[in-house]
């Protein structure tokens, strides 16, 4: 047991956590019996005058805070080696832990209640002229359902109207405003960005942009719009609040007055904004894959739309829409593009056979089609960003961790590899990722499995990925569906279109056959299918090749 003044704690049983400058223990006020948290700061770690000033500042700030939504400081004591800060004990952990207990995300109404409690705490701070500068779920503690702002080591006095520029680079990168990440001057609005990031994570269990690599995180937040998950519609005011907080430009970002005056501060989330376009699971899966490509290639999607809007009408017809989709993802077939086109067109009151810019934006700019329950998928997206941003060679990475050179990674080898690429992954996250890579469920990951998951969309590695083969497979499958639907006999089809009666179909004969089966097939898709049928590369298709491809 250790003791200072009227406070006592057990250094083994009472250990709560450890930071850069000391440890925190669960202790007791011997006079009242009240449970407290004892923060023991090792003063030998504060040789830097800046760090010593930070500690003094933390104590100064906490002395003045009185909100029930701020962790209270009861006392400060010293001995020659240590400073002891006696704090309110919050028995239910932090907000990160709370989010995990809720299954990884929080329902909108509950998230709004958490946000409002924390906003009450921040208001106390702002009214005294301070900003926090390290807002994140780990710095929001929970006690009996009450959420409290904690850890004021980086707090500073500032003009909270947003006019004063600061230059100190402090905080946690994931929740930092873009100005801090890029080492630019910033204002009191930096905390507002962090609140938006934390609120988004509460609602959706993920960050708005992949974030395990700092360089790609900065690039994505500047080039990719803020999207909202399609499968979890939220209220109009909730969306408005997030959009106001998560503006990369400080000039466009909410002020503190905007935050405290917003309807969300009165627990008003607004009417749920259902998607303007109704997409089924099949369509969502197609768009989700296209989103991955847009992100990995940092495509300017608005420019691509404009390139196909030849008459500048702001609308695309069915053929233009397919061509545009095919530029984004060469694997897209006309069947897939037309399927989505019709869903978009029929979502309107009046079907006009056109997709306009607003409808296009709903597909590619406004919504995030990722599966919020698929944590492994989110991690893999982050991993691809790390590989891309750091120009990593997948084959070299794989071989380095294939210790027995057997051409596969077992679970232990895979875990070591994945943690080098993305340090900090939890065990359950590693296991979920392993399942995604081990596509044949044999308990190991070979290089092809590893490569297929991580390579697509990454520059310098696309050449190993056969896009046309993937597309051809999908087109042939669709032809099979049509042939089975109409009970067409393969022998008769082949015989009818073998006009030369040489037992083979040349490209012209094959094209006519395809257009009888499906008159909408574009010429490029017919070429793609032809190559799939022409297995020996002779320039024509024998009946055996025809039959084996379609059986």
Secondary structure, DSSP 8 states (H G I E B T S, - for coil): -EEETTEEE-TTTTEEEE-SSEEEEEEEETTT--EEEEEEEEGGG--SHHHHHHHHHHHHHHHH---TTB--EEEEEE-SSEEEEEEE--TT-BHHHHHHHTTSS--HHHHHHHHHHHHHHHHHHHHTTEE-S--SGGGEEEETTEEEE---TT-EE--TTTTS-B----S-GGG--HHHHTT--B-TTHHHHHHHHHHHHHHHSS-SS--SSHHHHHHHHHHS---EETTS--BHHHHHHHHHH--SSTTTS--HHHHHHSGGGGT---SB---SS---HHHHHHHHHHHHHHHHHT--HHHHHHHH-TT-SSEE-HHHHHHHHHHH-TT--HHHHHHHHHHHHHTSSS--S-EEHHHHHIIIIIEE-S-TT-HHHHHHHHHHHHHHHTT--HHHHHHHH-TT-SSEE-HHHHHHHHHHHSTT--HHHHHHHHHHH-TT-SSSEEHHHHHHHHHTT-TTTGGGS-HHHHHHHHHHHHHHHHHHHTT--HHHHHHHH-TT-SSEE-HHHHHHHHHHH-TT--HHHHHHHHHHH-TT-SSSEEHHHHHHHH-
